[in-house]
Amino acid sequence: MANGIVVFCFLALTFRAYLVVASDPKPLQDFCVADPTSSARVNGVPCKDPLLAQATDFAFSGLHIAGNTSNPVGSKVTPVGITQLPGLNTLGISLVRIDYAPWGINPPHTHPRATEVITVLEGSLFVGFVTSNPDNRLISKVIYKGDVFVFPIGLVHFQQNVGNVKAVAIAGLSSQNPGVIPIANTVFGSNPSIGNDVLAKAFQVDKTIIDQIQGKF
Ligand SMILES: *[C@@H]1O[C@H](CO)[C@@H](O)[C@H](O)[C@H]1NC(C)=O
């Protein structure tokens, strides 16, 4: 009996912890249209007066427009988060369009606050994520038009267009503000930079190689 209560409490606590970390906090009102002009500091963005909310606060146009992929990685993410769609504030969800030039990549990165589910509209993508320590297993697959793949919250993931034509994807994220941590930019392009002695030892290469990579970010 006592054991049963202990197990129940353990499960209840575990489930509660899971709810806390798996998505944004749930709203306590119908909506909270973001008011970026407010100087209040809260976990999220303060709400504008609900009586002043308009349909335009809940709408965004332009996701049919292809992003410009003329850059070194050959991809462009067009986000629809609270900045673009203020009505998303507190709702725990957002969207992106990703365009890929032929053989373009969306480089390895992670979203600290969101799981991402992606679907291919055009072309074919090699997609993958890497599990955390100690396995660091790459779970990857080529996906085609109409296919869906999920990148679990926090894990490093990437996409590569594996075709000679452009590719387009749409992805949903389980946060109004998923955040993005591109591995290369954060490690080699921080400001101020992480010392090349630290990175040379971390990556087990010569400092000149680190200097060369840092020069690109
Ligand atoms: C795309 O980006 C490149 C590089 O920044 C720029 O030169 C080019 O004009 C852009 N193309 C369009 C259509 O905006």
The ligand as an ORCA input file, in Angstrom:
! r2SCAN-3c Opt
* xyz 0 1
  C      19.917     37.109    -52.652
  O      21.011     37.300    -51.780
  C      22.222     37.658    -52.482
  C      23.347     37.650    -51.451
  O      23.028     38.419    -50.323
  C      22.027     38.999    -53.143
  O      23.190     39.360    -53.838
  C      20.856     38.891    -54.105
  O      20.575     40.163    -54.656
  C      19.603     38.371    -53.403
  N      18.567     38.091    -54.398
  C      17.328     38.570    -54.284
  C      16.378     38.181    -55.366
  O      16.978     39.275    -53.338
*
